[in-house]
Structure formats: C-alpha cells, structure tokens
Amino acid sequence: MTVLTERFTRAVDHARIAHAAQVRKGSGIPYLYHLLGVASLVIEFGGDEDQAIAGLLHDLIEDCGEAHEPIIRAQFGGRVADIVRACTDGTAEGKASHADPEAKRRDWLARKQAYLAHLHEAGGDVLLVSACDKLHNARAIVQDLENPGVGTAVFARFTGGRDGTLQYYESLARTMAARDVAVAPVLDAVVGRMHELAGALPRHPLAQS
C-alpha cells in the first residue's frame, strides 16, 4: 500500500501555485487537473510516494522553467527531481525560443524522437511516471474525439497535428510495451481507440521500438 504523507500535500500545493495561470489545451480546466490525474494513475499502478510526487511535478521544468529543478530537489529530494528531469522533453525556455510554426514543428519532432530514444534506456521510476502522463493525455484526446463538438479538430491544438500526434502516441505505446511497463496494455488500448476515432490508417510508429 502506498502511504502518502505531508510531503504529498506540499507537492499538491506547490504544483497548484506553480501552474496557477495554466489551463488544459482547448479548455478552461485548471492544469492541476492533469497533474492530479497523473499522480492518481501512478498510485493506481503501484507507485510509491516519490513517484506520485514526481507525477504532480513532472511538467514544472517543461512548462514553468529550469529554475524549478533546484527547488524540487531541495524540497522533495533527489529521487523526485531526477524523475521530473527525466520526464522532461524540453524546457519552457527552449520552447519559447522558437517563434515561427515551422521552427516549432522541427523542434517538436526532434524533442519527441529524442524522448522516445531516452525511454528505451530509462529506469522504472521514469517509465511509470511517463506512461501515466501519456495515458492521461491520451484519454483526454479520446474524450475530445468522442465529443461531437470537438472531434478531429482536437488535433489542431497540437504542434504535431493529426498525423504527428497519432504517430507519437503509437511509438509511445510500443516503447512502453517493449519495456514491460505495467501501464502499457491500458495505454495501447487507448491509443488504438484514438486511431480508430481519428479515422487513421493502420497504426504507424514515428520511430521503431
């Protein structure tokens, strides 16, 4: 049984404050919803408190900046900070440096390819948190695809567009399965549903697993 202490409570508050101005793409839902969802999935799939805290904080460097890494390390420990860093495929500063759409797309593709390669070597802590993050995001995409008011227009929110997004999630599902992550069967089913609703051709990976 995973025991949650006041460290987890502090991490929730830290995430709430750091992401206070952010909402989920295409909605007014506070971003904390996603972070709580990831942490919940980590616990559901057997994660411990450090891993659950990393689930809460996994987007801090990517969305709020590099300055958060030493804060995480000081307040929540090296293991949590290492997981958060390893789950980060780009920084807020790095993303902001690309202005035009084509540069953003090239940067997105390079980051996703590098992240997929990184997952082949990542440890169990990182794989669990990363898989839970991707599962929560994939479920949100499927929910929008099932919504007649959104449908395939959901892909306009993403730098990779429809094809890039589908290929990325296919590659994630294959990689998590190859690494035997507990979340992998659920992620694979959701990604399959995503492809079905998107009217996609047979599932095609961005990078071979």
Phi, psi and omega in degrees: 000133178280124179260126179254130183250191178294342175299319179294318178299317178296323180293321176300314181293321178299314180295319180301315182289315184296323183258017189304325184270001187255146176230164177292147181304130175078009181211171175260016183287127179306140184298336180303331177306314180295316183295319176294323178296317179295314179300320179297319178294320177303314179294318180302323182263024169092010181289157178266185185296317179301316180294321178295320177296318176299324175299320178293325189255006192296338182259006185298312181292318184293320186256339186241349174115159183301331184300343183281339183299310179296332177292315177300316182297319182288321187270330187234358173100162184295323182296315179298314181298321180294321178295314181300314179300316183288340177269002184263122180257005177180160181254162177301321180294317181296317180296322182291343183282351181253115188266308186277155185303320182293321177294321178296320180293318178298318178296318179301312182298316180296318181294318182292320178296318179295322180293318177299317178297320179298322182295335179294337183248352186292154179280173184300322178304310183293317182299318180297310182294317180298314181297321179293322176299311182292324177297315180297318178294318181297320178298323179294321178295315179298318179300319178290323178297327180281348181273116181303335180281351180238294178060217184290351175297344179302329185289344177293344180282344190251139182302324181282354182064192182297305187293316180296320180294314179298317181295320180296313180292328174297315180295321176300314181299317180294319181295315180296325177293318180296328179272000176060043177282139184302329183284343192306314181298323179290316178300317181299318180296319180292320178296321176300317178295321178301313179298318181299312182291332180280354182067033186281159168290176179312142186304130189225117186284149175291322179217139183295140179280000000 
